[in-house]
Amino acid sequence: MEKRKIVSAVTHFKEKNALSGNIVDRVRVHYTDGSTKNFDVNEWEMTLSEGRRLWKQHEKEFKNPENFDG
């Protein structure tokens, strides 16, 4: 099973594209384990949209106390 990370912060920055030389918008995601990952803005927005879609799909299950032990 893939280890899931928890996002603690997201910062926006500009970076020079190594291939084209153009300045592009980027996103740096900081995780609670201290790691970071850089994304293109479009890639991050697609990832975020998918996360929202999955949350909405399963939100009722998450909020129902009968679905959890303890």
Residue pairs with C-beta under 8 A, 6 or more apart in sequence:
5 31
5 32
5 33
5 35
6 31
6 32
6 33
7 29
7 30
7 31
7 32
8 30
8 31
8 32
9 29
9 30
10 27
10 28
10 29
10 30
10 44
11 27
11 28
11 30
12 25
12 26
12 27
12 28
12 41
13 25
13 26
13 27
13 28
14 23
14 24
14 25
14 26
15 23
15 24
15 26
15 38
16 22
16 23
16 24
17 23
17 24
24 40
25 40
25 41
26 38
26 39
26 40
26 41
27 38
27 39
27 40
27 41
27 44
28 36
28 37
28 38
28 39
29 36
29 37
29 38
29 39
29 44
30 36
31 37
39 47
55 62
61 67
